[in-house]
Amino acid sequence: MAASSQITSMEVGKTSQDHLKVHKMKKKVLRKQVRAQHTLMRHEGIECVSHATQSLVVANAGLGNGMSRHQLFRIVEEYGLVETLLMPPNKPYSFVKYGTTEEAKKAFDALNGKEVTREDFGQNIVLYINFVEKVFWKNVVPTSLPPGLTVVEKVISPEEERRMLESIDWTEDEDTQNAQKTLKHRRVKHFGYEFCYNSNNVDKDKPLPGGFPGICNLFLEKCLKRGYIKHKPDQLTVNQYEPGQGIPPHIDTHSAFEDEIVSLSLGAEIVMDFKHPDGHTVAIMLPRRSLLVMAGESRYLWTHGYMITPRKYDVIQASELGQKVGTITADVGDLTLNRRETRTSFTFRKVRRSPCNCIYSSVCDSQKGQQRQGQPSFPLSEMEASKLEQEHVHRVYEEIAAHFSSTRHSPWPQIVEFLRSLPKGAIVADIGCGNGKYLGINKDLYMERRLATIRELARLLRPGGTALIYVWAMEQEYKKQKSKYLKEKNDSKGKEEEINTDTARGLLSDQMPDGSSQDSASSDQLLNDSKGKGCDAKPVADSRLPVHTNRTSFHSQDLLVPWHLKSDTKKKGESADILSFPAGSKESQELSPVFHRYYHVFCEGELEAACRSLDCVRVQKSYYDQGNWCVVLEKL
């Protein structure tokens, strides 16, 4: 009896421990489940619900944490008909819609807290499930290739690929050893001229002996004959990349090589990221045995690379299985993961024998510190100022109006707050505010469009009337916070680049109630007063206006800001195996011209000091808002 009693007690103890373990596990799952709800609300604004629906959000099973579409679909299809499987790029969660609520409930009960092994990584993860109502995702607009870029599929045969790979002797010689000291996770070999990674250039006076491997010369002859390239290269760099590794974003040095840069991908496909200085990015699939030709804007202005961070897989479109050339469209209903393999690139270039004189002077090392011919000077008279404004303000915005307007659609919160604070029936003038995106914010206000000159601002106001002025700030980093203009964007598609027009340009020189100009001494005094507050603007060394490099800090108060006009340049009747844009630099420059807009950027206190110099207005409020100095005026 004693033994029997002892066994029973042990069994009871074990059962209690099991119950405690299960209870703790359920509490952990619930805690993770709630955390997943908060993450979804914070990232996407989607609220989870407590009642059963047809749609589920599956946390810990997304492209961002290594779950492929194929594996997730096999997991969720066990519980019913899957109508939709949405996998947003770079997110650790996915959305599943079943044919019925009962099927979704069955999947919820079975999968919440379930541990699975990711096939491509051999690691275990736990799924956390929540119900959601309907999931809406914006329709995806296909992106275009950067202007001047061409990709040709299956440019060589598998046999030619094998011969080209075998032509490279990876036995380490002195040159290879020197290169390897500066590189990690890849092997490199140079032909024609050695590329110096410490200076990002070549020694043009020291050609390497031996020339290109014979198979490479045959390949280049074929490319010339078929019109893929215009000039025969004389420099070749062969890189072999370990899986999961690549090259950081970069632009091949302008002064080192001519326009065309040609790269052949062998051994494996890869997704290459291209990025414009304005933050716009395009991911492009380069299939195995494909040829990439960069010329014009794509070669001189866009960075290219495929290692934002080292990764073992690329996000690709599932329907194309990673083999079709083109841009990777962020279609959440058609994305999956593709494991990276060892890839070898043959990059051909032609060494430049004279300085580069491209139109992209803001990123050109040959033109750094130099002024382009015909670049306007700082105006020294009313006539010169009028000519500068006509050429680099009025004419430029006439040319870029449609593209400029397409980038400005989201009102800024503090401006919306100002408009909504105005009394019913107030009349609002939209002066120098871009494309009038603030018209209609307050339906009880009457709008006018644009007025001829900034000096009309004070005259237009009735006593007690108010004006809100935004001007671009010299200080794009304020109180240790960078403005949106300086911050890099991972994905700028569908987002707006906010660069305000200088609505109060000329305040220091011509905004007087009687329309007369202030004298230079008064203007200088206002500027000196504002500089005393810490403005670090550098004086203009010569009379030429500097060209600003987009997305960088300002180094001069008066400058030219480039606007790269976008247009649809795809030609009709292209052959089926080539997706291309014109590769000649002249053509690509015509298709994507650069306009230089004149700006005066304001130092801290400068706008406020100018406003206080007017006897007819009082400054109600002044503040800094995302790279702009702002003032609210009241007419006395």
TORKOLPA-108242 format. One line per 2 residues: number of its first residue (from 1); for each residue x, z, y of C-alpha. Coordinates in steps of 0.05 Angstrom, whole numbers, plus 5000, padded with zeros to 4 digits. Each point is the difference from the previous one (the first is absolute). Layout:
! residues N
NUM	X/Z/Y  ... .
This chain:
! residues 636
1	5000/5000/5000  5056/5017/5047 .
3	5035/4934/4987  4935/4962/5010 .
5	4987/5038/5065  5070/4984/5024 .
7	4992/4925/4986  4934/5000/5037 .
9	5031/5032/5061  5057/4949/5001 .
11	4950/4943/4996  4960/5030/5057 .
13	5063/5006/5042  5020/4929/4986 .
15	4931/4975/5018  5001/5039/5066 .
17	5067/4969/5017  4974/4931/4985 .
19	4939/5012/5045  5046/5026/5055 .
21	5044/4939/4994  4940/4952/5003 .
23	4973/5038/5060  5066/4995/5038 .
25	5003/4925/4983  4930/4989/5027 .
27	5017/5037/5064  5062/4957/5009 .
29	4961/4936/4988  4947/5022/5051 .
31	5054/5017/5051  5033/4932/4991 .
33	4933/4966/5002  4983/5032/5067 .
35	5069/4982/5028  4987/4927/4979 .
37	4934/5002/5039  5035/5023/5063 .
39	5055/4947/4992  4948/4944/4994 .
41	4962/5024/5061  5064/5006/5041 .
43	5029/4932/4980  4938/4956/4994 .
45	4943/5039/5031  4963/4997/4933 .
47	4960/5062/4981  4993/5021/4927 .
49	4931/5023/4976  4978/5053/4950 .
51	4945/4958/4967  5013/4945/4950 .
53	5006/4928/5025  5024/4933/4972 .
55	5067/5006/5036  5060/5045/4986 .
57	5066/5012/5036  5057/5012/4951 .
59	5056/5041/5031  5071/4996/4972 .
61	4985/4930/4974  5019/4951/5054 .
63	5052/4946/5016  5036/5051/5044 .
65	5018/5044/4941  5015/4948/4947 .
67	4933/4986/4966  4991/4926/4984 .
69	4932/4966/5003  5004/4980/4927 .
71	5010/5072/4975  4947/5031/5046 .
73	4949/4947/4981  5011/5014/4926 .
75	4990/5075/5013  4935/4994/5040 .
77	4967/4944/4960  4993/5046/4940 .
79	4940/5033/5033  4959/4940/5022 .
81	4997/4934/5038  5049/5001/5058 .
83	4970/4959/5057  5057/5012/5050 .
85	5070/5030/4998  5031/5008/5069 .
87	5074/5020/5005  5024/5006/5073 .
89	5074/4985/5010  5047/5060/5005 .
91	4943/5050/4987  5000/5051/4942 .
93	4926/4990/4985  4953/4944/4978 .
95	4925/4987/5000  4957/4982/4940 .
97	4927/4976/5002  4961/5000/4935 .
99	4937/4962/4983  4959/5064/4995 .
101	5003/5071/5024  4997/5024/4928 .
103	5064/4962/4984  5035/5029/5061 .
105	4978/5070/4980  5028/4989/4930 .
107	5067/4978/5030  5000/5060/5047 .
109	4991/5050/4944  5053/4968/4956 .
111	5054/4984/5051  4999/5058/5050 .
113	5063/5041/4984  5022/4952/4945 .
115	5075/4990/4990  5024/4928/4990 .
117	5068/4967/4993  5018/4945/5048 .
119	5022/4941/4957  5054/4973/5046 .
121	5033/5067/5013  4987/5044/4939 .
123	4978/5057/5044  4938/5043/4993 .
125	4949/5006/5056  4933/5036/5006 .
127	4939/4964/5026  4952/5033/5049 .
129	4932/4968/5009  4946/5005/5054 .
131	4935/4964/5013  4993/4958/5064 .
133	4943/4960/5028  5015/4928/5017 .
135	5072/4980/5014  5009/4949/5055 .
137	5065/4962/5009  5013/4949/5054 .
139	5002/4927/4980  5071/4978/4995 .
141	5024/4942/5042  5057/4961/4967 .
143	5065/5006/5040  5043/4941/5019 .
145	5073/4990/4984  5047/5014/5059 .
147	5010/4936/5041  5059/4959/4975 .
149	4999/5028/4929  4993/4957/4938 .
151	4994/5021/4927  5007/4949/4944 .
153	4980/5019/4929  5037/4979/4936 .
155	5055/4966/5039  5044/4999/4938 .
157	4989/5001/4925  5012/5059/4953 .
159	5062/4964/4974  5028/4990/5071 .
161	4985/5074/5014  5041/5019/4938 .
163	5059/4956/5021  5000/5027/5071 .
165	5001/5072/4976  5056/4985/4951 .
167	5041/4967/5056  5013/5067/5032 .
169	5059/5039/4973  4986/5073/5015 .
171	5071/5021/4980  5023/5044/5057 .
173	5054/4969/5044  5028/5028/5065 .
175	4946/4969/5043  4944/5025/4956 .
177	5029/5070/4999  5003/5002/5076 .
179	4928/4978/5005  4977/5051/4949 .
181	5029/5057/5041  4946/4987/5052 .
183	4943/4985/4953  4960/5041/4951 .
185	4956/4979/4942  5018/4927/5004 .
187	5057/4952/4984  5022/4947/5049 .
189	5043/4937/4999  5018/4953/5058 .
191	5017/4926/5001  5023/4957/5058 .
193	5008/5059/5047  4999/5075/4987 .
195	4945/5038/5035  5027/5064/5033 .
197	4947/5054/4994  5033/5047/5049 .
199	4992/4948/5056  4942/4960/4971 .
201	5039/4936/5012  5050/4952/4968 .
203	5072/4984/5015  4993/4927/5019 .
205	5075/4988/4999  5010/5023/4928 .
207	4961/4958/4950  5002/5023/4928 .
209	5036/4955/4949  4962/4962/4946 .
211	4934/4983/5034  4931/5006/4967 .
213	4989/4998/4925  4984/4929/4978 .
215	4928/5016/4979  4987/5027/5070 .
217	5023/4936/5033  4953/4961/4955 .
219	4943/5046/5019  5014/4991/5075 .
221	5002/4924/4993  4931/5002/4968 .
223	4974/5044/5056  5027/4952/5053 .
225	4971/4940/4963  4931/5032/4995 .
227	5000/5023/5072  4999/5075/4985 .
229	5060/5010/5046  5029/4959/5057 .
231	5075/5017/4998  5047/5015/4943 .
233	5023/5073/5002  5073/5020/4997 .
235	4992/5075/4984  4969/5032/4939 .
237	4986/5073/4985  4978/5019/4929 .
239	4967/5068/4993  4978/5032/4935 .
241	4951/5058/5010  4986/5057/4952 .
243	4926/5011/4984  4969/5043/5054 .
245	5052/4983/5053  5005/4948/5054 .
247	5022/4989/5072  4975/5035/5063 .
249	4964/4960/5054  5048/4958/5041 .
251	5010/4935/5040  5059/4957/4980 .
253	5048/5001/5059  4984/4944/5049 .
255	5072/4985/5019  5024/4996/4928 .
257	4955/4946/4971  4959/4939/5020 .
259	4924/4998/4999  4984/4991/4926 .
261	5009/5057/4951  4985/4980/4928 .
263	4990/5049/4943  4988/4985/4926 .
265	4969/5055/4957  5023/5002/4927 .
267	4987/5047/4942  4937/5033/5027 .
269	4946/4995/5053  5000/5044/5061 .
271	4955/5019/5059  5038/4992/5066 .
273	4976/5034/5063  5003/4964/5067 .
275	4990/5038/5065  4989/4976/5071 .
277	5027/5042/5058  4928/5016/5020 .
279	4992/5038/4934  4961/4946/4963 .
281	5022/4996/4927  4990/4947/4947 .
283	5016/5010/4926  5018/4935/4964 .
285	5005/4988/4926  5064/4963/4980 .
287	4991/4977/4927  5057/4991/4953 .
289	5037/4934/5012  4969/4992/5070 .
291	5035/4978/5063  4991/5037/5067 .
293	5019/4962/5063  5001/5040/5066 .
295	5006/4962/5066  4978/5008/5072 .
297	4960/5063/5014  5001/5025/4928 .
299	5076/4996/4999  5016/5024/5071 .
301	4946/5050/5016  4969/5030/4937 .
303	5037/5051/4958  4999/4989/4925 .
305	5017/5044/4940  4970/5035/4941 .
307	5021/5071/5003  4962/5042/5049 .
309	5012/5054/4948  5030/4989/4931 .
311	4943/4986/4952  4993/4977/4929 .
313	4937/4958/5010  4967/4954/5050 .
315	4926/4997/5020  4975/4931/4982 .
317	4934/4963/4992  4975/5009/4929 .
319	4966/4932/4995  5066/4966/5012 .
321	5040/5044/4953  5059/5001/5047 .
323	5018/4928/4988  4966/4962/5057 .
325	5033/4989/5067  4967/5023/5064 .
327	4985/5062/5041  4976/5063/4965 .
329	4930/5011/5029  4978/5072/5001 .
331	4938/4986/4958  4985/5069/4969 .
333	4959/4966/4946  5059/4958/4977 .
335	5064/5040/5004  5044/5028/4945 .
337	5073/5019/4987  5057/4957/4975 .
339	5063/5032/4972  5064/4975/5032 .
341	5054/4968/4957  5072/4980/5012 .
343	5000/4945/5052  5056/4954/5024 .
345	4995/4965/5067  5042/4940/5021 .
347	4999/4999/5077  5028/4938/5033 .
349	5018/4997/5074  5037/4953/5047 .
351	5053/5034/5043  4987/4993/5075 .
353	5057/4971/5041  4971/5012/5069 .
355	4960/5058/5033  4926/5004/4983 .
357	4954/4978/5057  4933/5014/4966 .
359	4939/5020/5041  4999/5070/4968 .
361	5051/5029/5049  4975/5072/4991 .
363	5026/5002/4929  5058/4950/5006 .
365	5070/5027/4997  5029/4937/5033 .
367	4956/5012/5061  5006/5075/5003 .
369	5018/5021/5070  4990/4930/5027 .
371	4944/4970/5040  4965/4937/4978 .
373	5004/4940/5046  4939/4997/5046 .
375	4985/5074/4991  4966/5026/5063 .
377	5034/5045/5050  4974/5065/5030 .
379	4958/4978/5060  5030/5014/5069 .
381	4943/4972/5042  4924/4995/5001 .
383	5005/4926/4982  5046/5013/4940 .
385	4955/5057/4977  4939/4955/5004 .
387	5036/4945/4960  5022/5050/4947 .
389	4930/5027/4992  4970/4930/4996 .
391	5051/4977/4947  5009/5062/4957 .
393	4933/5035/5008  4943/4951/5016 .
395	5026/4939/4963  5024/5040/4939 .
397	4933/5034/4990  4963/4934/5008 .
399	5042/4973/4942  4995/5061/4954 .
401	4929/5022/5018  4967/4987/4933 .
403	5055/5031/4958  5008/5058/5049 .
405	4925/5015/4999  4999/4999/4923 .
407	5048/5060/5000  4960/5043/5048 .
409	4934/5026/4975  5003/5076/4990 .
411	4985/5042/5062  5046/5059/5015 .
413	4966/5068/4995  5019/5027/5069 .
415	4977/4936/5035  4934/5003/4962 .
417	4993/5073/5022  5011/4980/5073 .
419	4948/4944/4997  4948/5044/4966 .
421	5010/5054/5053  4977/4954/5056 .
423	4928/5009/5026  4944/4953/4979 .
425	4999/4937/5043  5073/5005/5021 .
427	5034/4933/5012  5065/4987/4961 .
429	5054/4949/5016  5045/4980/4942 .
431	5065/4983/5037  5060/4974/4962 .
433	4977/5032/4935  5017/4945/4950 .
435	4938/4968/4969  4946/5047/5025 .
437	4993/5040/4936  4972/5059/5039 .
439	4940/4960/5025  4937/5029/4968 .
441	5028/5069/4983  4947/5032/5044 .
443	4936/4959/5001  4976/5035/5064 .
445	5057/4971/5042  5003/4933/5035 .
447	5063/4958/4988  5039/4951/5040 .
449	5056/4957/4968  5068/4993/5034 .
451	5020/5007/5072  5052/4958/5036 .
453	5052/5053/5017  5018/5072/4986 .
455	4997/5018/5074  4924/4993/4996 .
457	4995/5061/4957  4996/5052/5056 .
459	4956/4954/5043  4949/4991/4944 .
461	4988/5074/4991  4944/5034/5040 .
463	5013/5071/5025  4999/5045/4939 .
465	5012/4940/4953  5053/5007/4946 .
467	5051/4954/4968  5040/5007/4935 .
469	5068/4966/5001  5044/4989/4939 .
471	5071/4973/5007  5053/4989/4947 .
473	5049/5058/5000  5076/4996/5002 .
475	4999/5062/4955  4976/4974/4932 .
477	5022/5066/4969  4969/5060/5036 .
479	5004/5073/4980  5037/4981/4936 .
481	4943/4954/4979  5008/4925/4993 .
483	4944/4955/5027  4961/4954/4954 .
485	5041/4943/5030  5064/5028/4971 .
487	4972/5025/4934  5011/4952/4942 .
489	4937/4981/4962  5000/4992/4924 .
491	4940/4954/5002  4976/4973/5067 .
493	4947/4954/4971  4933/5013/5033 .
495	5032/5048/5049  5011/4989/5073 .
497	5066/4999/5038  4983/5037/5064 .
499	5041/4976/5058  4964/5011/5066 .
501	5007/4950/5056  5031/5030/5062 .
503	4935/5013/5037  5035/5030/5060 .
505	5059/4953/5007  5017/4995/5074 .
507	4976/5070/5019  5067/5013/5032 .
509	4999/4937/5042  4930/4976/5017 .
511	4945/5051/4987  4984/5020/5070 .
513	4928/5008/5026  5010/4948/5054 .
515	5033/4950/4953  5069/5006/5033 .
517	5064/5013/4962  5039/5064/5002 .
519	5070/4994/5028  5059/5003/4952 .
521	5022/5068/5024  4933/5031/4982 .
523	5001/4965/4933  5070/5024/4985 .
525	4980/5071/5018  4942/4999/4950 .
527	5045/4974/4946  5053/5052/5015 .
529	4948/5056/4998  4977/4978/4931 .
531	5071/4993/4973  5014/5071/5018 .
533	4953/5020/4944  5046/4973/4946 .
535	4990/4924/4996  5060/4969/4966 .
537	4989/4928/5023  5065/4963/5009 .
539	5011/4960/5064  5000/4924/4992 .
541	5072/4978/4993  4985/4930/5024 .
543	4940/4963/5027  4977/4973/4933 .
545	4941/5033/4966  5019/5026/4930 .
547	4960/4979/4939  4972/5060/4964 .
549	5005/5008/4924  4930/5016/4973 .
551	4988/5068/4969  5061/5031/5034 .
553	5010/5048/5058  5003/4972/5071 .
555	5067/4996/5035  4977/4968/5064 .
557	4937/5009/5043  4992/4926/5016 .
559	5005/4955/4939  4972/4943/4959 .
561	4961/5018/4937  4997/4945/4946 .
563	4933/4980/4971  5006/4961/4935 .
565	4939/4955/4997  4970/4994/4930 .
567	4965/4937/4976  4977/4969/4934 .
569	5055/4950/4984  4984/4980/4929 .
571	5001/4925/4992  4946/4961/4964 .
573	5015/4962/4937  5056/5045/4975 .
575	5022/4990/4929  4973/5048/4949 .
577	5066/5033/4982  5023/5014/5071 .
579	4970/5050/5049  5037/4987/5064 .
581	5006/5001/5075  5045/4951/5038 .
583	5071/5021/4987  5035/4968/5060 .
585	5015/5049/5055  4975/4953/5054 .
587	4932/4992/4965  4993/5074/4985 .
589	5017/5018/5072  4946/4953/5024 .
591	4951/5030/4951  5017/5071/5018 .
593	5022/5000/5074  5024/5062/5035 .
595	4972/5018/5069  5035/5049/5046 .
597	4953/5046/5038  5025/5036/5062 .
599	4989/5076/5000  5018/5058/5045 .
601	5001/5064/4959  4988/5065/5037 .
603	5043/5062/4998  4969/5069/4996 .
605	4969/5018/5067  5008/4930/5030 .
607	4927/4979/4994  4975/5068/5024 .
609	5048/4998/5060  4976/4931/5019 .
611	4927/5021/4996  5012/5063/5043 .
613	5031/4956/5053  4931/4972/5015 .
615	4959/5041/5051  4933/4975/4973 .
617	5005/5026/4929  5012/5066/4964 .
619	5032/5007/4931  4951/5037/4956 .
621	5040/4998/4936  5064/4971/4972 .
623	5023/4998/4927  5041/4963/4947 .
625	4963/4962/4946  5036/4962/4944 .
627	5056/4970/5041  4960/4994/5066 .
629	4999/5040/5064  4928/5010/5022 .
631	4967/5022/5065  4927/5014/5019 .
633	4988/4987/5074  4943/5020/5046 .
635	4987/4964/5066  4994/5048/5058 .
